[in-house]
Amino acid sequence: MEGRLWRLYVLIDGTYQPFAGATQESMSLSVQSVDRTNKDKDGFRRMLRVDGGQADLSLSGVAKPSESLDRLRQAWSDKTPLPMYAESNDAVLIGRFFADGYSETGPNNASVQFSTSFKSTGSFSYVIGTDARLIKAARIFHSTIQQTLAANIGAP
């Protein structure tokens, strides 16, 4: 990954492919919780974690027209979720994401600057450590594993 913390991939024809021209990527995760603090306790906040959570991804860069950029535009326009995969050195995130924002400028005829953000829909998997490294190795070396992952989260 050469110095990049996160790398985002989109499912195209059964294979996860990196977004062409991406220069910055980020991710945030949050979980649902309920504040159950009451005045009869010791003054400390008490939180109750409940099922559910969200993952937000963002992406920006400079790219020539490409299939991944076309897919991104189409997903935003159609408001359909994209099967996506994100990886870092020791973590993997797999799920379906809506493109909830998209901007593009054309500084010259050959390329465009773009920026987009994604929000998870439904459940997603976040794996860290050894299991994440095994998933990454499978993605890199076995295209059949990629298709299995795609089948598990559904094709668009």
VOPA-274905 format. One line per field, with one value per residue (C-alpha): x, y, z; chain; residue in one letter. Coordinates in steps of 0.001 Angstrom, whole numbers, plus 524288, in hexadecimal, padded with zeros to 5 digits. Last residue first. Layout:
<recs>
east	(X,...)
north	(Y,...)
up	(Z,...)
chain	(A,...)
res	(A,...)
</recs>
This chain:
<recs>
east	(79BDD,7A195,79F7A,7A71B,7AA45,7AB01,7B551,7BD6A,7BC67,7C05B,7CC51,7CFAC,7CF43,7D8E9,7E307,7F035,7ED6C,7E039,7E4B8,7F080,7E7D3,7DE73,7E9F0,7EF61,7E207,7E12A,7EE97,7EB2E,7DE7F,7D152,7C630,7BA60,7AE74,7A000,795E9,79947,7A66C,7A863,7B131,7B7F2,7BCE7,7C750,7CBF1,7D648,7D511,7DEBD,7E287,7DAFF,7E01C,7DC35,7CF87,7C883,7C0DD,7B876,7B122,7A966,7A155,7A7D7,7A0A7,7A8ED,7A80C,7B1AB,7BF8C,7C97F,7D71C,7E188,7F025,7F782,7EB35,7E013,7D30D,7C956,7BD2D,7B061,7A9D1,79C73,792E3,78F0B,78E2E,795DA,79F89,7A19A,7A2FC,7AD65,7B517,7B400,7B8EA,7C47C,7C740,7C63A,7CFCA,7D069,7DDA5,7DF0C,7E276,7DF29,7D564,7CF36,7C6E8,7C1C7,7B7AD,7B4A8,7A8D1,7A497,79A5C,797CD,79744,7A21D,79DA3,7A4AA,7A66A,7AB59,7B1D2,7AAFA,7AB35,79D86,79049,78FC1,78EA1,797A8,791D6,79705,79388,79D49,79DC4,7AB3B,7B42D,7BE5F,7C5E9,7CD89,7D694,7DC27,7E4E2,7EBD9,7E26B,7E5CE,7DE7C,7D652,7DC3C,7D5D0,7CDFE,7CAA5,7BD38,7BB2C,7BEA7,7BE2B,7C430,7D102,7D5A7,7E389,7E61B,7F292,7FA90,80960,80C07,80000)
north	(7EF61,7E220,7DCAA,7DD01,7CE83,7CD65,7D805,7D10F,7C479,7CBB2,7D11A,7C36E,7BEAA,7C949,7C2B4,7C90F,7D710,7D50F,7C8CA,7CFEC,7DB15,7D1AA,7CAE9,7D800,7DB9E,7CEB0,7D114,7DE4E,7E5A8,7E2A6,7EC2E,7E5FE,7EDB7,7ED34,7F547,801CC,80834,8167E,81B44,8281C,82D87,8365A,837D0,83F18,83C33,8383F,83997,845A4,84E61,85348,84B8C,84C5A,841A2,8409E,8352A,8333B,8283E,81D1A,811F8,806EF,7F819,7F0BE,7EC15,7F274,7EC72,7EF3D,7ED59,7F555,7FBFE,7F6D4,7FB78,7F34B,7F855,7F2F9,7FF47,803BD,80951,817A3,81701,823B0,820CB,812F2,817AB,821B3,8178B,80D4F,8173C,81A3A,80B9F,80987,8146E,8227E,827C0,82991,83333,83005,82F72,824D9,8245B,818FB,8189B,80C51,80B6F,80313,7FA0F,7F1FC,7F95D,7FE4D,80340,80F24,813A3,82165,8235E,82AEF,81FDD,81AF2,8202E,82B20,821B3,81E08,8148F,81B33,8122E,80DAF,80AE8,8089E,81113,80ED5,81900,8171F,81F38,81F56,82911,8285C,81FEB,81FC5,81356,80DC1,80092,7F49F,7EA0C,7DFB1,7DA2D,7E30D,7EF64,7EF6F,7FBB9,7FCA4,80640,80723,80B96,80FA6,8126F,8121C,808A2,80000)
up	(7E2F6,7E65C,7F3C7,8007D,800D4,7F1F9,7F184,7FBC8,7F3DC,7E77D,7EE3F,7F32B,7E51B,7E18D,7EA0B,7ECA6,7F0BB,7F6D1,7FDED,80350,807E7,80E9C,8155F,819EA,81F50,826B3,82CAC,83243,83008,829C1,8276E,820FB,81CC9,81FAE,818B6,811A1,81392,81037,80541,80229,7F55F,7EFB0,7E1C4,7DA19,7CBA8,7C126,7B2CA,7AE9E,7B96A,7C6E1,7C604,7D310,7D9E3,7E5EC,7EBF1,7F86A,7FE32,7F6C7,7FD6F,80307,80375,80BE4,80E44,81766,818D8,82303,8255B,81B24,8166B,80E3D,808F4,80128,7FA99,7F533,7F01F,7F4B5,7EACB,7EAAB,7DBC8,7D9EA,7E4D5,7E00F,7D1FA,7D571,7DD36,7D27F,7C88D,7D180,7D2FC,7C448,7C172,7BCBA,7C0CA,7CF32,7D9DA,7E7DF,7F2D1,7FB1D,8073E,80F36,81A13,821D9,82A8A,835D6,83B04,84719,853EA,85CBA,869F7,86F31,87D42,87FCE,88CE7,897A6,8A1A8,89E9D,8A353,8993B,88DDB,882B4,878DB,86C9D,86162,8573B,848B0,84312,83AED,83077,828BE,81C24,813AE,805F9,7FF1A,7F1F1,7EA34,7DBBC,7D843,7E347,7E63C,7E020,7E718,7DD09,7D96C,7CDA3,7D52A,7E415,7E9BF,7F13B,7FB91,800F9,80EC9,81600,809F5,80B0E,80000,80000)
chain	(A,A,A,A,A,A,A,A,A,A,A,A,A,A,A,A,A,A,A,A,A,A,A,A,A,A,A,A,A,A,A,A,A,A,A,A,A,A,A,A,A,A,A,A,A,A,A,A,A,A,A,A,A,A,A,A,A,A,A,A,A,A,A,A,A,A,A,A,A,A,A,A,A,A,A,A,A,A,A,A,A,A,A,A,A,A,A,A,A,A,A,A,A,A,A,A,A,A,A,A,A,A,A,A,A,A,A,A,A,A,A,A,A,A,A,A,A,A,A,A,A,A,A,A,A,A,A,A,A,A,A,A,A,A,A,A,A,A,A,A,A,A,A,A,A,A,A,A,A,A,A,A,A,A,A,A)
res	(P,A,G,I,N,A,A,L,T,Q,Q,I,T,S,H,F,I,R,A,A,K,I,L,R,A,D,T,G,I,V,Y,S,F,S,G,T,S,K,F,S,T,S,F,Q,V,S,A,N,N,P,G,T,E,S,Y,G,D,A,F,F,R,G,I,L,V,A,D,N,S,E,A,Y,M,P,L,P,T,K,D,S,W,A,Q,R,L,R,D,L,S,E,S,P,K,A,V,G,S,L,S,L,D,A,Q,G,G,D,V,R,L,M,R,R,F,G,D,K,D,K,N,T,R,D,V,S,Q,V,S,L,S,M,S,E,Q,T,A,G,A,F,P,Q,Y,T,G,D,I,L,V,Y,L,R,W,L,R,G,E,M)
</recs>
